[in-house]
Amino acid sequence: MLFASELRAFDSADRPWAESFPPGCCWTRKGGLVRFADAVPPRVRPARRPQVPATPGLWDEALLKAVRETVVTAVSDRMMSDVGIGDFLSGGLESAIVTAVAAEYGKRHGRSRALPTFAAGKPESSDLLAARVVAEYLGTDDHEAVMRPEEAVAALPRAVRAIEHFDVIRYAARCRTCCLPSTPPGTCIRS
């Protein structure tokens, strides 16, 4: 049994037999692959939520508070850095939430500069337009990279090397990040 964080760490002859290690698992000689954690914490799984009458517009406030606190804590825990921090902003719900929490964290901790955000996409793509709206609303220092088709094709080998996975959706997103120009000196991009 061999383990590595990157596929290229294995000898070329071993790579065809490599498998992704599932998140939330560990491996022991005795027990093999053992799941110790789930991607979705038990307290927020639908099956574990208290059952309330199906009333339109009714939300479990305790659950919403727990989800919010979990997201804020997860983002805040990743905001400590020796260099500036930036955020990849796709304009989607998840990146908008992470960026909003990160921008608020920066304000609460006395960071004088606006949070740098980075977006990439085809000219006038919905991703770039949505990212622009979110960046303007949050007051971030937004940077955009317009990606032409030939740049996406050229970025594909770097995306494959970086991801080492067979998920086409991940490749599309990674090609956009590979097309970003170099970031400001001393900036760590969280995506």
HUNOR-V553811 format. One record per residue. N is the residue number from 1. OMEGA is omega in radians with two decimals (999 if undefined). Layout:
# HUNOR-V553811
n:N omega:OMEGA
n:N omega:OMEGA
This chain:
# HUNOR-V553811
n:1 omega:3.12
n:2 omega:3.10
n:3 omega:3.05
n:4 omega:3.13
n:5 omega:-3.14
n:6 omega:-3.13
n:7 omega:-3.09
n:8 omega:3.08
n:9 omega:3.14
n:10 omega:3.00
n:11 omega:-3.13
n:12 omega:-3.10
n:13 omega:-3.12
n:14 omega:-3.03
n:15 omega:-3.14
n:16 omega:-3.12
n:17 omega:-3.13
n:18 omega:3.09
n:19 omega:3.07
n:20 omega:3.09
n:21 omega:-3.06
n:22 omega:3.09
n:23 omega:3.09
n:24 omega:-3.11
n:25 omega:2.97
n:26 omega:-3.13
n:27 omega:3.05
n:28 omega:3.11
n:29 omega:-3.08
n:30 omega:-3.02
n:31 omega:-3.08
n:32 omega:-3.13
n:33 omega:-3.10
n:34 omega:3.09
n:35 omega:3.10
n:36 omega:-3.14
n:37 omega:3.10
n:38 omega:3.12
n:39 omega:3.12
n:40 omega:-3.12
n:41 omega:-3.09
n:42 omega:-3.05
n:43 omega:3.12
n:44 omega:3.08
n:45 omega:-3.12
n:46 omega:-3.10
n:47 omega:-3.09
n:48 omega:-3.13
n:49 omega:3.06
n:50 omega:3.14
n:51 omega:3.10
n:52 omega:3.11
n:53 omega:-3.11
n:54 omega:3.11
n:55 omega:-3.14
n:56 omega:3.10
n:57 omega:-3.12
n:58 omega:3.12
n:59 omega:3.07
n:60 omega:-3.06
n:61 omega:3.14
n:62 omega:3.12
n:63 omega:3.12
n:64 omega:3.12
n:65 omega:-3.14
n:66 omega:3.12
n:67 omega:3.14
n:68 omega:-3.14
n:69 omega:3.13
n:70 omega:3.14
n:71 omega:-3.13
n:72 omega:3.13
n:73 omega:-3.12
n:74 omega:3.14
n:75 omega:-3.11
n:76 omega:3.14
n:77 omega:-3.11
n:78 omega:-3.09
n:79 omega:3.12
n:80 omega:-3.09
n:81 omega:3.07
n:82 omega:3.13
n:83 omega:3.11
n:84 omega:-3.12
n:85 omega:3.04
n:86 omega:-3.07
n:87 omega:3.03
n:88 omega:-3.04
n:89 omega:3.14
n:90 omega:-3.07
n:91 omega:3.09
n:92 omega:-3.08
n:93 omega:-3.06
n:94 omega:-3.11
n:95 omega:3.10
n:96 omega:3.13
n:97 omega:-3.14
n:98 omega:-3.14
n:99 omega:3.11
n:100 omega:3.14
n:101 omega:-3.13
n:102 omega:3.13
n:103 omega:3.11
n:104 omega:3.09
n:105 omega:3.14
n:106 omega:3.12
n:107 omega:-3.13
n:108 omega:-3.09
n:109 omega:2.97
n:110 omega:3.09
n:111 omega:-3.04
n:112 omega:-3.14
n:113 omega:3.04
n:114 omega:3.12
n:115 omega:3.07
n:116 omega:3.04
n:117 omega:-3.06
n:118 omega:3.12
n:119 omega:3.11
n:120 omega:3.11
n:121 omega:3.09
n:122 omega:3.13
n:123 omega:3.12
n:124 omega:3.10
n:125 omega:3.13
n:126 omega:3.10
n:127 omega:-3.13
n:128 omega:3.14
n:129 omega:3.14
n:130 omega:3.13
n:131 omega:3.12
n:132 omega:3.14
n:133 omega:-3.14
n:134 omega:-3.13
n:135 omega:3.13
n:136 omega:-3.13
n:137 omega:-3.10
n:138 omega:3.13
n:139 omega:3.14
n:140 omega:3.07
n:141 omega:-2.95
n:142 omega:3.08
n:143 omega:-3.12
n:144 omega:3.02
n:145 omega:3.11
n:146 omega:-3.02
n:147 omega:3.06
n:148 omega:-3.11
n:149 omega:-3.12
n:150 omega:3.07
n:151 omega:3.10
n:152 omega:3.12
n:153 omega:3.14
n:154 omega:-3.12
n:155 omega:-3.06
n:156 omega:3.12
n:157 omega:3.10
n:158 omega:3.13
n:159 omega:3.14
n:160 omega:3.11
n:161 omega:-3.09
n:162 omega:-3.03
n:163 omega:-3.09
n:164 omega:-3.12
n:165 omega:-3.07
n:166 omega:-3.09
n:167 omega:-3.07
n:168 omega:3.14
n:169 omega:3.11
n:170 omega:3.14
n:171 omega:3.14
n:172 omega:3.13
n:173 omega:-3.10
n:174 omega:3.08
n:175 omega:3.11
n:176 omega:-3.11
n:177 omega:3.10
n:178 omega:-3.14
n:179 omega:3.10
n:180 omega:3.06
n:181 omega:-3.14
n:182 omega:-3.07
n:183 omega:3.10
n:184 omega:-3.13
n:185 omega:3.08
n:186 omega:3.12
n:187 omega:3.08
n:188 omega:-3.13
n:189 omega:3.05
n:190 omega:3.11
n:191 omega:999
